[in-house]
Amino acid sequence: MNPLTILVVNDFACVEGGASQVALSSAAGLVARGHHVHLFAASGPVSDEIARSPVNVTVLGQRSIADDPSRLRAAIQGIWNRRAHDTMCELLAGFDRRTTVVHCHVWVKSLSSSVVRAALACRFPVVITLHDYFTACPNGGFFNYPKREICTLRAMSAACVLTNCDKRSYPQKLWRTARQWVQKHMGDVPSGVRHFITVSEFSERILRPYLPFECRTHRVSNPVSIEPGPPVNPDMNEDFVFVGRLDPEKGPMVFAEAAALTGVRAVFVGDGMCAETIRRKCPSAIVTGWVGREQVIQHLRQARALVFPSLWYETFGLTVAEAAALGVPAIVSEDSAAAELVEDGVTGFHLRTGDVGDFCAKLKQLSDGQTATRLGHASYGRYWASPTTIEHHLDHLERVYQEILS
């Protein structure tokens, strides 16, 4: 295909989370295929993968709003980042609308919706990957943090605005509500955008009522960076592994309690506000803290099973796909998007969300080595029959870009 110009928009120029990983790896992959790629970010540093590639980079040198010591400046920037808007307009003046796509990933931590508005005002085609639920929900997760349960209220309704669902405080919820109002009425998100990429059927079903009726949605699964190889044998392993933030909505305490009751070997790969509570509830648990990607994969290779006990929706569940690519079964919450990746009783188990007793039962079933290997090898076969590799991801992106430009 003829080379295109893709302007990748993301809060960070480094890997700060799963969405940034997707944005940066796709940018590097697209430029390797001969496309002209420009990364636009608020915060650095620039990742090694991008620095080694011919991707052009614009980094504003701004702090994320969570890390800015000036809370007033952070509050203003988070609602409308004027510098990002103006710099985006200046940058786009040198691009050709006929061959350029502006691909927005994440903007709520630094850039704000001002960058989307800039691209729309300059009349460039825009596509947004829906990595989270911030397009609709003020706190980005359709989750009531104080109650630790999924929120079923209509986002931005009166009931929503009056409900203290925020992780920090009700004033923070009101600030998020103001940001959401500005995003909708000044940023034209989502009303001004005609193309959205969804990463799962589950997340699309949640978000579709909030998207413009006439918009197009394109399914592009997140890429899994696992090289083909023989499956592991879970029956040879003892570890039940949790990977990710150790925060309440991710469900680590449910796992810690179930592990303490069943006596399984629990490994928590990550860090967060629940780390010390986990150590108290399950003294035998191993909490590694944050580790590099190679170490994460090594922990998965040494796993009897992956546990994914999220209390909230999620949008995909990348570690579940990574585990399957290695031949490791998973226990996943039935109310999360990751449940799409596991066939209950065939490639892993679905878990009644937040149910410690059900978790104990699933851990005991997978304590049987033959069961773990049977499910793990089934998950391996299912994944590699239709792998979501970076090359497949890039193929899908190219088709989406061509459709948008045509």
N, C-alpha and C positions, 0 to 999 in steps of 0.2 A: 504494500500500500504506500501511497505518497506520504512523505513526512508531514506530520502535523505539528502545531505548536500547542503545548499544554502548559498552562499556568497552574501549578499545584499550590493551593492555599491551605496553610496549616499553622496553628498557633506556634508550634515549636519546629526548629530545624534539626532537632535531635530526637531520639526515641524516648518519649516521655510516658508512653502507654501504648496500648494495642492499636489505637487509631493512628497515632504518629508512625508506628512501625509500618502499617499498611501504606500510608501516604508516602513515606520516604523510600520504601522498597519498590513501590510502583514507579516513583519518579526515576530512580536509578535504572529500573528495568526498561522503562519506555525510552530513555535516552540511549540505552544500549541497542535498542531496535532502530535507531536512526531518527527518532523524533526530536524536536527542539523542546526542551523542558526547562521551565523556570520555576524555582521554588520561592514562594513569598511567605515569610514567617515574621512573627513579632520577636521571638526569643531564641537565643542561641544556647550553647554553641552549635556549630554545624557538625552533624554526625560524620564519622569517618567514611561511611558508605557514600554519602553525598559529596564529601570533600574529595574523594578519590575519583569521582565521576565528572563528566563534562556538564553536569547540570548547572545552569546559572542560578545564582542565589541572591535574594534580597532579604536581609535580616534587619529589622528596625532597631534591635538592641534594647527593646523594652522588657521589663520584668513581667512575669505572669501576675495577674491581679492578686493571687493568693500570697505571693512572695514580696509584694511591694510594701515597704515600711510606711509609705504614705497611704493611709487608708482612704483619704479623700480622693487622691489621684487615682487609686485603684478602682474606687467606686465609679468615678467618671469614665475612666478608660474602659471599664467592663461593660458599661451601657452603650457608649459610642466613642470609638477610638478614632478621633478626627485625623490624627497623623497617619494612621493606617489607611483611612479612606483617601486622603489626598495623595499619598505615595502610590497607592494602587492606580488611581486615575492617571498619574504621571507615567507610570510604567506601561499601562495599557495603550497610551498614545502611540507607542512604537510598535504595536502588534497589529496584525491583519485579521479583521473579524471573520473573513471567509475561511481561514485555516486555523483559527485559535479557539480552544475550549478552556474555560476557567473552571477548574475542578476543585471545589471546596470540601475540605475534610472537617476540621475542628476550628472554631473561632471563639468559643465562649470563655476561654481562659486568658486571652490576651487581645486578640484582634477585634472582637465584637462583630456584629452583623453589618457594620459600616463597610466592610470589604465586599460583602455580597452586593450591597446597594451600589457601591462604586462600579462593579462589573456590569450590573444591570443598567445603570445610568449611562455607561459608555457603550451600551448595546452589544455586549459580547454574550455569546451563548454560555450558560452556566449550568453545571451539574453538581449536585450535592450528594455526597455519600452519607447516609443516615447511620453513623456509627453509634449514636445514642438517641435519646428522646427529647433533646433540647429544642428541636424544631417545634414541638407542641407543649411540653411540660416545663414549668418554671424550674423545677429542681433536676430535670433531665432524666428521671428514672421511673416516673409514675409510682413512687414509693413514699410511704409515710415513715420517716426515720424514727420519730419518737415511739410510734407504735410497732415499728419493725414489721410492717405488712404492706402488701401491694395496695396502691391507691386506685380506686375505681371511679373517682370523681371526674367529671368533664374538665379537662385542663382549661384554666383561666376563667372558669365559671365563678359565680359569686361564692359558691360553697368552697371552691378551690382556693380562692383568694383569702377567705376567712379561716382556712385550716392551717394550723402550724405543722407543716410536714417536713420542715427543713432540718438538716443535720445539725445546724448550729443554733439558730434562734428564729423567732418570728420576725424581728426586724430584717434579718437576712432573707427570709422568705419574701417580705415586702419589696426588698431591693431586687430580688430575682424576678418578681412579678413586674416591676417597673422595666427591667431589662427586657422581659418577654414582650411587653407592650411596645417598647421602642423597636424591637426586632420585627414585630409584625407590621407596625404602622409606618416606621421610617426605613427599616432595612428591607422591607418587602419580602420577608421570609415568613412563611413559605409562598405567599400569594404570587410573587413575581417570578418564581422559578418554574420552569416547565419540565425539567428532567431531574429525577432523583434515582440514586442507586441504593437499593436495599440489600442487606447482607443475609437475610433469612426470611422465610415466609412468615414466621412468628412475628418479627418486628414490623414487617410491612402491614400485617393485619392490625397491629396496635396503632400504627401511625397513619394508615390510609384515610381515616375519617377527618384528619387534620390537614391533609394535603389538598391542593387545588383540584377540582373535579377534572379539569382538562389536562392535567399533567401526565407524563409518562413515567412509569417506574421500571427500572432495569435491575435484574437480579445478578449481582456479582459477588460471589462468596469471598470472604477474606482468604488470602493466600496462606498456605502452610509450607514452611521452609524445612521440610524433612526429606532427605535424600532416600531414594528407594534402597531397600535392603531387607534381609530376612527379618521376620517378626521375632520379638523377644518371647521368652517362655515365662509368663506370669507365675506359674507354679514354682519357679525357682526363686521368686522374690517374696519379700515379706512386707514391704512398705506400702501403706495406703497414703497416697500423696495428694496434698492440696497445694495449688499454685495460684498466687495472686495476692491482692491486698487483704490484710487481716483486719477488715472492717466489718461491722455487724451485718450490713446488707449482703455481704458475700457468704454468710453462713458459717464462718469458721468455728463459732462456739457450738453449733449443732454437732459438727464433726468431733470437736474436742470432747464433748460430753458422751457421745456415742463410743468414741475410742476408749475413754476411761472405763465405761461400763463393759465393753467387750474385751478389752486388753489387747487390741490390735496395735501394731507398730504404726504410729501416726507421724507423718512428716509434713510440716508446713513450710513451703518454699515461698517466702515473701515476708512482709512486715506490715505493721499498721497498729491502730489503736487497741486492738484486741490481743496483742502479743503476750503481754504479761498475764492477762486473764486466762489465756490458753495454757500457759505454764502452770498456773495454779490449779485449774480444773483437771488438767491431764499432765501430771509431773513427768511422765515418761515420754511425752511428745518431744520431737526435735523441731526447733524453729530456726531455720537457717538464716533469716534475714534476706535482703535482696541479693541475688546472685546473677552472674552473667547468663546469657542465653544457652551457652554450651553446658553449663552446670544444670540449668533447668531441664534440658533434654536428657542429661545423664540421670537425673532423679527420676524422670519418667521411665527411662530404660530399666531402672531398678525397682519399678513399682509392681505390686500385685494388682493394684487398680488406682485409677485417678478418681478423686472425689470432687464433685462440683455442686455443693449444696446451697447455691445462691437463693436468697429469699426474695430477690427482685427479678424483673423480667430478663435482664441482659438483652443483647441484640444478636449474639452469635454463640460464643463459647470456643475460642480458638484453641485452648489447651485440650479440649475434648477431641477436636479434630487431630491435633498433634499426637495425642495418646493413641488414637485409632491407627494413625499412620505407622506407629511403632508396634502395634499389636497388643496394646494395653486396654482392657475394658474400663468403663467409667460408670460411676453412680452419679446421676444428675437429677436436680430438682425438676419435678414435672411441670412447674409453672415458669420455667426459664426457657429461653430460645434454644439452649443447648439440648433440650429434650428431643429436638428435631434430628440431632446427630446420633441418637442412640435408640435402637429398637429394643424395647423392654424385654428382658429375658433372652435376647438373641445376641446383641453386641454389648450389653451392659444392663443396668437397671435404672428404672425411674424411681425417684424418691418422693414420697409425700412431703411437700415443702415444709421444712421446719419441724418435722416429726422425728424426734430422737428414737422412739421405739422402732419405727420403720427403718431408720438408718442402722440401728443395731442388727436388725434382721438381715439387711443387705450385706453388711460387713461380715456377718457369720457365714452367709452363703458363699461369699467370695473368699473366705478363709480356706475353702476347699480348693486345692490347687487345680484339680481337673476342671472344675467349673470355671475358674479364672482363665485357664488356658483356652477352653472352648469358646468362651465369650470374646477373649482377646483376639484369637485367630479369626473369628467371625467378623470382628470390627476391622481388623486389618484387611481382610478380603473385600469387605464392603467399601472401605476407603479407597483402596487402590483400583477398584473397578471403575471409579470415576474420581480421580484425585483432584484436589483443589490446589495445585502447585502454583508457583509464581507465574509460570509460563501460561497456564490456563487462565489465570487472573488477568494477565496482560492481553491475551487474546480477546477476552470478554470486554476489557476496557476499550480496546481499539474498535470493536464493533459498536460499542455505545457512542464513542466519539464520532465515528462515521455517520451514524444515524442522526446525531444531534446536528452535525454540520450540513447534512443533506436535507 
